[in-house]
Amino acid sequence: MSKIAMVLDILSDGKWHGIDELQQRLELDEYEVQEIAAFLSKYDFAKSDEENRKVRINRDFQKFLAQTLT
């Protein structure tokens, strides 16, 4: 499974997740998690709260993923 897919799997619940939490759960370094979060935000797949170091999936993208996975 790709690193982006692993992050999306965690974010698929629609809740905010901290960068530190994602690092620990996925055993990735901070740079990797931040780069993935930036990529997802850039293409509007997720929203980033840089001040609080959190990320969550965009609701429209969450619905799209739910439809494609069922």
PyMOL Python script that loads the backbone (N, CA, C, O; Angstrom):
from pymol import cmd

cmd.read_pdbstr("""\
ATOM      1  N   MET A   1       0.854  -1.176   0.000  1.00  0.00           N
ATOM      2  CA  MET A   1       0.000   0.000   0.000  1.00  0.00           C
ATOM      3  C   MET A   1       0.901   1.240   0.000  1.00  0.00           C
ATOM      4  O   MET A   1       1.894   1.292   0.726  1.00  0.00           O
ATOM      5  N   SER A   2       0.552   2.228  -0.811  1.00  0.00           N
ATOM      6  CA  SER A   2       1.359   3.452  -0.871  1.00  0.00           C
ATOM      7  C   SER A   2       1.195   4.272   0.412  1.00  0.00           C
ATOM      8  O   SER A   2       0.239   4.098   1.168  1.00  0.00           O
ATOM      9  N   LYS A   3       2.143   5.155   0.628  1.00  0.00           N
ATOM     10  CA  LYS A   3       2.098   6.014   1.811  1.00  0.00           C
ATOM     11  C   LYS A   3       0.878   6.923   1.779  1.00  0.00           C
ATOM     12  O   LYS A   3       0.254   7.165   2.812  1.00  0.00           O
ATOM     13  N   ILE A   4       0.536   7.427   0.599  1.00  0.00           N
ATOM     14  CA  ILE A   4      -0.654   8.284   0.479  1.00  0.00           C
ATOM     15  C   ILE A   4      -1.906   7.478   0.807  1.00  0.00           C
ATOM     16  O   ILE A   4      -2.794   7.970   1.503  1.00  0.00           O
ATOM     17  N   ALA A   5      -1.985   6.250   0.314  1.00  0.00           N
ATOM     18  CA  ALA A   5      -3.143   5.406   0.598  1.00  0.00           C
ATOM     19  C   ALA A   5      -3.249   5.116   2.093  1.00  0.00           C
ATOM     20  O   ALA A   5      -4.353   5.057   2.636  1.00  0.00           O
ATOM     21  N   MET A   6      -2.119   4.937   2.756  1.00  0.00           N
ATOM     22  CA  MET A   6      -2.143   4.675   4.200  1.00  0.00           C
ATOM     23  C   MET A   6      -2.675   5.890   4.952  1.00  0.00           C
ATOM     24  O   MET A   6      -3.462   5.748   5.888  1.00  0.00           O
ATOM     25  N   VAL A   7      -2.248   7.078   4.546  1.00  0.00           N
ATOM     26  CA  VAL A   7      -2.741   8.301   5.185  1.00  0.00           C
ATOM     27  C   VAL A   7      -4.237   8.449   4.921  1.00  0.00           C
ATOM     28  O   VAL A   7      -5.001   8.749   5.839  1.00  0.00           O
ATOM     29  N   LEU A   8      -4.656   8.244   3.688  1.00  0.00           N
ATOM     30  CA  LEU A   8      -6.079   8.359   3.356  1.00  0.00           C
ATOM     31  C   LEU A   8      -6.922   7.347   4.123  1.00  0.00           C
ATOM     32  O   LEU A   8      -8.060   7.640   4.490  1.00  0.00           O
ATOM     33  N   ASP A   9      -6.382   6.179   4.362  1.00  0.00           N
ATOM     34  CA  ASP A   9      -7.107   5.165   5.130  1.00  0.00           C
ATOM     35  C   ASP A   9      -7.424   5.684   6.531  1.00  0.00           C
ATOM     36  O   ASP A   9      -8.532   5.498   7.033  1.00  0.00           O
ATOM     37  N   ILE A  10      -6.454   6.328   7.152  1.00  0.00           N
ATOM     38  CA  ILE A  10      -6.678   6.893   8.488  1.00  0.00           C
ATOM     39  C   ILE A  10      -7.620   8.093   8.417  1.00  0.00           C
ATOM     40  O   ILE A  10      -8.513   8.233   9.253  1.00  0.00           O
ATOM     41  N   LEU A  11      -7.425   8.950   7.432  1.00  0.00           N
ATOM     42  CA  LEU A  11      -8.246  10.159   7.321  1.00  0.00           C
ATOM     43  C   LEU A  11      -9.682   9.873   6.894  1.00  0.00           C
ATOM     44  O   LEU A  11     -10.551  10.737   7.022  1.00  0.00           O
ATOM     45  N   SER A  12      -9.934   8.685   6.394  1.00  0.00           N
ATOM     46  CA  SER A  12     -11.263   8.372   5.846  1.00  0.00           C
ATOM     47  C   SER A  12     -12.393   8.473   6.864  1.00  0.00           C
ATOM     48  O   SER A  12     -13.563   8.477   6.482  1.00  0.00           O
ATOM     49  N   ASP A  13     -12.065   8.555   8.159  1.00  0.00           N
ATOM     50  CA  ASP A  13     -13.121   8.712   9.168  1.00  0.00           C
ATOM     51  C   ASP A  13     -13.659  10.138   9.232  1.00  0.00           C
ATOM     52  O   ASP A  13     -14.652  10.396   9.912  1.00  0.00           O
ATOM     53  N   GLY A  14     -13.004  11.073   8.522  1.00  0.00           N
ATOM     54  CA  GLY A  14     -13.485  12.448   8.462  1.00  0.00           C
ATOM     55  C   GLY A  14     -13.089  13.316   9.635  1.00  0.00           C
ATOM     56  O   GLY A  14     -13.444  14.494   9.669  1.00  0.00           O
ATOM     57  N   LYS A  15     -12.361  12.771  10.601  1.00  0.00           N
ATOM     58  CA  LYS A  15     -11.953  13.527  11.784  1.00  0.00           C
ATOM     59  C   LYS A  15     -10.592  14.169  11.554  1.00  0.00           C
ATOM     60  O   LYS A  15      -9.839  13.763  10.668  1.00  0.00           O
ATOM     61  N   TRP A  16     -10.288  15.186  12.371  1.00  0.00           N
ATOM     62  CA  TRP A  16      -8.966  15.804  12.353  1.00  0.00           C
ATOM     63  C   TRP A  16      -7.969  14.826  12.960  1.00  0.00           C
ATOM     64  O   TRP A  16      -8.248  14.177  13.969  1.00  0.00           O
ATOM     65  N   HIS A  17      -6.802  14.731  12.329  1.00  0.00           N
ATOM     66  CA  HIS A  17      -5.721  13.882  12.840  1.00  0.00           C
ATOM     67  C   HIS A  17      -4.449  14.706  12.876  1.00  0.00           C
ATOM     68  O   HIS A  17      -4.123  15.418  11.926  1.00  0.00           O
ATOM     69  N   GLY A  18      -3.733  14.599  13.989  1.00  0.00           N
ATOM     70  CA  GLY A  18      -2.490  15.335  14.144  1.00  0.00           C
ATOM     71  C   GLY A  18      -1.351  14.722  13.341  1.00  0.00           C
ATOM     72  O   GLY A  18      -1.315  13.514  13.105  1.00  0.00           O
ATOM     73  N   ILE A  19      -0.430  15.570  12.931  1.00  0.00           N
ATOM     74  CA  ILE A  19       0.761  15.117  12.206  1.00  0.00           C
ATOM     75  C   ILE A  19       1.520  14.104  13.062  1.00  0.00           C
ATOM     76  O   ILE A  19       1.981  13.081  12.555  1.00  0.00           O
ATOM     77  N   ASP A  20       1.651  14.387  14.359  1.00  0.00           N
ATOM     78  CA  ASP A  20       2.360  13.466  15.263  1.00  0.00           C
ATOM     79  C   ASP A  20       1.664  12.105  15.318  1.00  0.00           C
ATOM     80  O   ASP A  20       2.323  11.066  15.307  1.00  0.00           O
ATOM     81  N   GLU A  21       0.349  12.116  15.377  1.00  0.00           N
ATOM     82  CA  GLU A  21      -0.416  10.867  15.396  1.00  0.00           C
ATOM     83  C   GLU A  21      -0.159  10.061  14.120  1.00  0.00           C
ATOM     84  O   GLU A  21       0.084   8.856  14.181  1.00  0.00           O
ATOM     85  N   LEU A  22      -0.212  10.726  12.976  1.00  0.00           N
ATOM     86  CA  LEU A  22       0.015  10.035  11.703  1.00  0.00           C
ATOM     87  C   LEU A  22       1.432   9.473  11.631  1.00  0.00           C
ATOM     88  O   LEU A  22       1.638   8.366  11.132  1.00  0.00           O
ATOM     89  N   GLN A  23       2.403  10.230  12.125  1.00  0.00           N
ATOM     90  CA  GLN A  23       3.782   9.750  12.149  1.00  0.00           C
ATOM     91  C   GLN A  23       3.887   8.450  12.935  1.00  0.00           C
ATOM     92  O   GLN A  23       4.492   7.483  12.472  1.00  0.00           O
ATOM     93  N   GLN A  24       3.299   8.432  14.115  1.00  0.00           N
ATOM     94  CA  GLN A  24       3.380   7.261  14.984  1.00  0.00           C
ATOM     95  C   GLN A  24       2.635   6.071  14.395  1.00  0.00           C
ATOM     96  O   GLN A  24       3.159   4.958  14.376  1.00  0.00           O
ATOM     97  N   ARG A  25       1.427   6.298  13.918  1.00  0.00           N
ATOM     98  CA  ARG A  25       0.612   5.193  13.413  1.00  0.00           C
ATOM     99  C   ARG A  25       1.178   4.582  12.141  1.00  0.00           C
ATOM    100  O   ARG A  25       1.044   3.380  11.913  1.00  0.00           O
ATOM    101  N   LEU A  26       1.813   5.410  11.312  1.00  0.00           N
ATOM    102  CA  LEU A  26       2.309   4.934  10.023  1.00  0.00           C
ATOM    103  C   LEU A  26       3.814   4.690  10.014  1.00  0.00           C
ATOM    104  O   LEU A  26       4.366   4.196   9.031  1.00  0.00           O
ATOM    105  N   GLU A  27       4.469   5.041  11.114  1.00  0.00           N
ATOM    106  CA  GLU A  27       5.916   4.897  11.226  1.00  0.00           C
ATOM    107  C   GLU A  27       6.643   5.615  10.093  1.00  0.00           C
ATOM    108  O   GLU A  27       7.553   5.073   9.465  1.00  0.00           O
ATOM    109  N   LEU A  28       6.210   6.858   9.852  1.00  0.00           N
ATOM    110  CA  LEU A  28       6.835   7.727   8.857  1.00  0.00           C
ATOM    111  C   LEU A  28       7.486   8.889   9.588  1.00  0.00           C
ATOM    112  O   LEU A  28       7.117   9.191  10.723  1.00  0.00           O
ATOM    113  N   ASP A  29       8.457   9.547   8.950  1.00  0.00           N
ATOM    114  CA  ASP A  29       9.042  10.712   9.600  1.00  0.00           C
ATOM    115  C   ASP A  29       8.165  11.941   9.345  1.00  0.00           C
ATOM    116  O   ASP A  29       7.287  11.926   8.483  1.00  0.00           O
ATOM    117  N   GLU A  30       8.419  12.984  10.099  1.00  0.00           N
ATOM    118  CA  GLU A  30       7.590  14.195  10.030  1.00  0.00           C
ATOM    119  C   GLU A  30       7.568  14.784   8.623  1.00  0.00           C
ATOM    120  O   GLU A  30       6.521  15.222   8.145  1.00  0.00           O
ATOM    121  N   TYR A  31       8.716  14.795   7.968  1.00  0.00           N
ATOM    122  CA  TYR A  31       8.802  15.356   6.618  1.00  0.00           C
ATOM    123  C   TYR A  31       7.856  14.618   5.664  1.00  0.00           C
ATOM    124  O   TYR A  31       7.142  15.255   4.889  1.00  0.00           O
ATOM    125  N   GLU A  32       7.847  13.289   5.715  1.00  0.00           N
ATOM    126  CA  GLU A  32       6.987  12.510   4.819  1.00  0.00           C
ATOM    127  C   GLU A  32       5.509  12.820   5.056  1.00  0.00           C
ATOM    128  O   GLU A  32       4.746  13.011   4.108  1.00  0.00           O
ATOM    129  N   VAL A  33       5.121  12.866   6.310  1.00  0.00           N
ATOM    130  CA  VAL A  33       3.722  13.142   6.639  1.00  0.00           C
ATOM    131  C   VAL A  33       3.342  14.545   6.201  1.00  0.00           C
ATOM    132  O   VAL A  33       2.257  14.754   5.658  1.00  0.00           O
ATOM    133  N   GLN A  34       4.228  15.514   6.432  1.00  0.00           N
ATOM    134  CA  GLN A  34       3.936  16.893   6.038  1.00  0.00           C
ATOM    135  C   GLN A  34       3.838  17.022   4.516  1.00  0.00           C
ATOM    136  O   GLN A  34       2.983  17.753   4.016  1.00  0.00           O
ATOM    137  N   GLU A  35       4.692  16.327   3.782  1.00  0.00           N
ATOM    138  CA  GLU A  35       4.654  16.368   2.318  1.00  0.00           C
ATOM    139  C   GLU A  35       3.361  15.746   1.785  1.00  0.00           C
ATOM    140  O   GLU A  35       2.759  16.272   0.849  1.00  0.00           O
ATOM    141  N   ILE A  36       2.939  14.640   2.374  1.00  0.00           N
ATOM    142  CA  ILE A  36       1.687  13.997   1.959  1.00  0.00           C
ATOM    143  C   ILE A  36       0.509  14.911   2.269  1.00  0.00           C
ATOM    144  O   ILE A  36      -0.385  15.071   1.438  1.00  0.00           O
ATOM    145  N   ALA A  37       0.497  15.508   3.453  1.00  0.00           N
ATOM    146  CA  ALA A  37      -0.584  16.425   3.832  1.00  0.00           C
ATOM    147  C   ALA A  37      -0.616  17.630   2.892  1.00  0.00           C
ATOM    148  O   ALA A  37      -1.693  18.082   2.502  1.00  0.00           O
ATOM    149  N   ALA A  38       0.549  18.149   2.529  1.00  0.00           N
ATOM    150  CA  ALA A  38       0.616  19.288   1.610  1.00  0.00           C
ATOM    151  C   ALA A  38       0.087  18.902   0.232  1.00  0.00           C
ATOM    152  O   ALA A  38      -0.644  19.672  -0.391  1.00  0.00           O
ATOM    153  N   PHE A  39       0.449  17.724  -0.243  1.00  0.00           N
ATOM    154  CA  PHE A  39      -0.037  17.238  -1.535  1.00  0.00           C
ATOM    155  C   PHE A  39      -1.563  17.102  -1.514  1.00  0.00           C
ATOM    156  O   PHE A  39      -2.241  17.565  -2.430  1.00  0.00           O
ATOM    157  N   LEU A  40      -2.096  16.472  -0.475  1.00  0.00           N
ATOM    158  CA  LEU A  40      -3.542  16.273  -0.377  1.00  0.00           C
ATOM    159  C   LEU A  40      -4.273  17.612  -0.289  1.00  0.00           C
ATOM    160  O   LEU A  40      -5.357  17.766  -0.851  1.00  0.00           O
ATOM    161  N   SER A  41      -3.690  18.570   0.408  1.00  0.00           N
ATOM    162  CA  SER A  41      -4.303  19.892   0.522  1.00  0.00           C
ATOM    163  C   SER A  41      -4.235  20.655  -0.798  1.00  0.00           C
ATOM    164  O   SER A  41      -5.196  21.314  -1.197  1.00  0.00           O
ATOM    165  N   LYS A  42      -3.098  20.558  -1.465  1.00  0.00           N
ATOM    166  CA  LYS A  42      -2.908  21.279  -2.724  1.00  0.00           C
ATOM    167  C   LYS A  42      -3.973  20.908  -3.749  1.00  0.00           C
ATOM    168  O   LYS A  42      -4.461  21.765  -4.486  1.00  0.00           O
ATOM    169  N   TYR A  43      -4.331  19.621  -3.791  1.00  0.00           N
ATOM    170  CA  TYR A  43      -5.313  19.155  -4.770  1.00  0.00           C
ATOM    171  C   TYR A  43      -6.715  19.005  -4.183  1.00  0.00           C
ATOM    172  O   TYR A  43      -7.578  18.347  -4.764  1.00  0.00           O
ATOM    173  N   ASP A  44      -6.927  19.633  -3.009  1.00  0.00           N
ATOM    174  CA  ASP A  44      -8.234  19.705  -2.348  1.00  0.00           C
ATOM    175  C   ASP A  44      -8.797  18.332  -1.960  1.00  0.00           C
ATOM    176  O   ASP A  44     -10.012  18.142  -1.917  1.00  0.00           O
ATOM    177  N   PHE A  45      -7.906  17.385  -1.681  1.00  0.00           N
ATOM    178  CA  PHE A  45      -8.336  16.087  -1.168  1.00  0.00           C
ATOM    179  C   PHE A  45      -8.466  16.127   0.353  1.00  0.00           C
ATOM    180  O   PHE A  45      -9.170  15.313   0.949  1.00  0.00           O
ATOM    181  N   ALA A  46      -7.782  17.078   0.966  1.00  0.00           N
ATOM    182  CA  ALA A  46      -7.790  17.208   2.427  1.00  0.00           C
ATOM    183  C   ALA A  46      -7.622  18.674   2.792  1.00  0.00           C
ATOM    184  O   ALA A  46      -7.254  19.511   1.968  1.00  0.00           O
ATOM    185  N   LYS A  47      -7.904  18.952   4.059  1.00  0.00           N
ATOM    186  CA  LYS A  47      -7.716  20.293   4.595  1.00  0.00           C
ATOM    187  C   LYS A  47      -6.647  20.208   5.670  1.00  0.00           C
ATOM    188  O   LYS A  47      -6.640  19.284   6.483  1.00  0.00           O
ATOM    189  N   SER A  48      -5.753  21.174   5.666  1.00  0.00           N
ATOM    190  CA  SER A  48      -4.693  21.216   6.667  1.00  0.00           C
ATOM    191  C   SER A  48      -4.887  22.401   7.588  1.00  0.00           C
ATOM    192  O   SER A  48      -5.203  23.505   7.144  1.00  0.00           O
ATOM    193  N   ASP A  49      -4.695  22.165   8.861  1.00  0.00           N
ATOM    194  CA  ASP A  49      -4.653  23.218   9.866  1.00  0.00           C
ATOM    195  C   ASP A  49      -3.189  23.288  10.301  1.00  0.00           C
ATOM    196  O   ASP A  49      -2.769  22.611  11.239  1.00  0.00           O
ATOM    197  N   GLU A  50      -2.426  24.123   9.598  1.00  0.00           N
ATOM    198  CA  GLU A  50      -0.985  24.168   9.834  1.00  0.00           C
ATOM    199  C   GLU A  50      -0.642  24.690  11.223  1.00  0.00           C
ATOM    200  O   GLU A  50       0.349  24.267  11.818  1.00  0.00           O
ATOM    201  N   GLU A  51      -1.453  25.608  11.742  1.00  0.00           N
ATOM    202  CA  GLU A  51      -1.188  26.167  13.070  1.00  0.00           C
ATOM    203  C   GLU A  51      -1.257  25.085  14.149  1.00  0.00           C
ATOM    204  O   GLU A  51      -0.422  25.042  15.052  1.00  0.00           O
ATOM    205  N   ASN A  52      -2.264  24.212  14.043  1.00  0.00           N
ATOM    206  CA  ASN A  52      -2.445  23.150  15.035  1.00  0.00           C
ATOM    207  C   ASN A  52      -1.872  21.810  14.584  1.00  0.00           C
ATOM    208  O   ASN A  52      -2.008  20.803  15.278  1.00  0.00           O
ATOM    209  N   ARG A  53      -1.219  21.806  13.393  1.00  0.00           N
ATOM    210  CA  ARG A  53      -0.564  20.608  12.857  1.00  0.00           C
ATOM    211  C   ARG A  53      -1.532  19.430  12.746  1.00  0.00           C
ATOM    212  O   ARG A  53      -1.260  18.328  13.222  1.00  0.00           O
ATOM    213  N   LYS A  54      -2.679  19.702  12.098  1.00  0.00           N
ATOM    214  CA  LYS A  54      -3.691  18.667  11.908  1.00  0.00           C
ATOM    215  C   LYS A  54      -4.149  18.638  10.464  1.00  0.00           C
ATOM    216  O   LYS A  54      -3.999  19.613   9.727  1.00  0.00           O
ATOM    217  N   VAL A  55      -4.707  17.511  10.072  1.00  0.00           N
ATOM    218  CA  VAL A  55      -5.215  17.345   8.705  1.00  0.00           C
ATOM    219  C   VAL A  55      -6.470  16.479   8.761  1.00  0.00           C
ATOM    220  O   VAL A  55      -6.596  15.602   9.616  1.00  0.00           O
ATOM    221  N   ARG A  56      -7.388  16.736   7.843  1.00  0.00           N
ATOM    222  CA  ARG A  56      -8.569  15.882   7.715  1.00  0.00           C
ATOM    223  C   ARG A  56      -8.972  15.828   6.249  1.00  0.00           C
ATOM    224  O   ARG A  56      -8.645  16.721   5.467  1.00  0.00           O
ATOM    225  N   ILE A  57      -9.668  14.797   5.901  1.00  0.00           N
ATOM    226  CA  ILE A  57     -10.075  14.590   4.516  1.00  0.00           C
ATOM    227  C   ILE A  57     -11.180  15.575   4.143  1.00  0.00           C
ATOM    228  O   ILE A  57     -12.019  15.918   4.976  1.00  0.00           O
ATOM    229  N   ASN A  58     -11.176  16.019   2.911  1.00  0.00           N
ATOM    230  CA  ASN A  58     -12.226  16.874   2.382  1.00  0.00           C
ATOM    231  C   ASN A  58     -13.508  16.036   2.294  1.00  0.00           C
ATOM    232  O   ASN A  58     -13.469  14.909   1.800  1.00  0.00           O
ATOM    233  N   ARG A  59     -14.620  16.559   2.755  1.00  0.00           N
ATOM    234  CA  ARG A  59     -15.878  15.781   2.809  1.00  0.00           C
ATOM    235  C   ARG A  59     -16.321  15.273   1.441  1.00  0.00           C
ATOM    236  O   ARG A  59     -16.790  14.140   1.328  1.00  0.00           O
ATOM    237  N   ASP A  60     -16.182  16.083   0.414  1.00  0.00           N
ATOM    238  CA  ASP A  60     -16.561  15.634  -0.933  1.00  0.00           C
ATOM    239  C   ASP A  60     -15.681  14.481  -1.391  1.00  0.00           C
ATOM    240  O   ASP A  60     -16.171  13.526  -1.994  1.00  0.00           O
ATOM    241  N   PHE A  61     -14.387  14.564  -1.110  1.00  0.00           N
ATOM    242  CA  PHE A  61     -13.482  13.486  -1.479  1.00  0.00           C
ATOM    243  C   PHE A  61     -13.765  12.236  -0.644  1.00  0.00           C
ATOM    244  O   PHE A  61     -13.643  11.114  -1.136  1.00  0.00           O
ATOM    245  N   GLN A  62     -14.142  12.435   0.611  1.00  0.00           N
ATOM    246  CA  GLN A  62     -14.507  11.309   1.482  1.00  0.00           C
ATOM    247  C   GLN A  62     -15.701  10.557   0.893  1.00  0.00           C
ATOM    248  O   GLN A  62     -15.713   9.326   0.873  1.00  0.00           O
ATOM    249  N   LYS A  63     -16.702  11.294   0.415  1.00  0.00           N
ATOM    250  CA  LYS A  63     -17.873  10.657  -0.207  1.00  0.00           C
ATOM    251  C   LYS A  63     -17.471   9.907  -1.473  1.00  0.00           C
ATOM    252  O   LYS A  63     -17.942   8.797  -1.722  1.00  0.00           O
ATOM    253  N   PHE A  64     -16.594  10.522  -2.270  1.00  0.00           N
ATOM    254  CA  PHE A  64     -16.117   9.874  -3.489  1.00  0.00           C
ATOM    255  C   PHE A  64     -15.393   8.568  -3.159  1.00  0.00           C
ATOM    256  O   PHE A  64     -15.625   7.550  -3.811  1.00  0.00           O
ATOM    257  N   LEU A  65     -14.528   8.591  -2.164  1.00  0.00           N
ATOM    258  CA  LEU A  65     -13.818   7.367  -1.783  1.00  0.00           C
ATOM    259  C   LEU A  65     -14.783   6.288  -1.304  1.00  0.00           C
ATOM    260  O   LEU A  65     -14.627   5.113  -1.636  1.00  0.00           O
ATOM    261  N   ALA A  66     -15.766   6.689  -0.533  1.00  0.00           N
ATOM    262  CA  ALA A  66     -16.736   5.718  -0.021  1.00  0.00           C
ATOM    263  C   ALA A  66     -17.483   5.041  -1.170  1.00  0.00           C
ATOM    264  O   ALA A  66     -17.756   3.842  -1.112  1.00  0.00           O
ATOM    265  N   GLN A  67     -17.809   5.793  -2.194  1.00  0.00           N
ATOM    266  CA  GLN A  67     -18.530   5.239  -3.337  1.00  0.00           C
ATOM    267  C   GLN A  67     -17.656   4.301  -4.159  1.00  0.00           C
ATOM    268  O   GLN A  67     -18.133   3.285  -4.664  1.00  0.00           O
ATOM    269  N   THR A  68     -16.380   4.640  -4.292  1.00  0.00           N
ATOM    270  CA  THR A  68     -15.507   3.817  -5.128  1.00  0.00           C
ATOM    271  C   THR A  68     -15.051   2.562  -4.398  1.00  0.00           C
ATOM    272  O   THR A  68     -14.656   1.591  -5.044  1.00  0.00           O
ATOM    273  N   LEU A  69     -15.095   2.557  -3.086  1.00  0.00           N
ATOM    274  CA  LEU A  69     -14.646   1.397  -2.337  1.00  0.00           C
ATOM    275  C   LEU A  69     -15.757   0.396  -2.048  1.00  0.00           C
ATOM    276  O   LEU A  69     -15.492  -0.700  -1.554  1.00  0.00           O
ATOM    277  N   THR A  70     -16.986   0.763  -2.349  1.00  0.00           N
ATOM    278  CA  THR A  70     -18.097  -0.159  -2.070  1.00  0.00           C
ATOM    279  C   THR A  70     -18.521  -0.893  -3.310  1.00  0.00           C
ATOM    280  O   THR A  70     -19.442  -1.709  -3.260  1.00  0.00           O
TER     281      THR A  70
END
""", "prot")
cmd.dss("prot")
cmd.show_as("cartoon", "prot")
cmd.util.cbc("prot")
cmd.orient("prot")
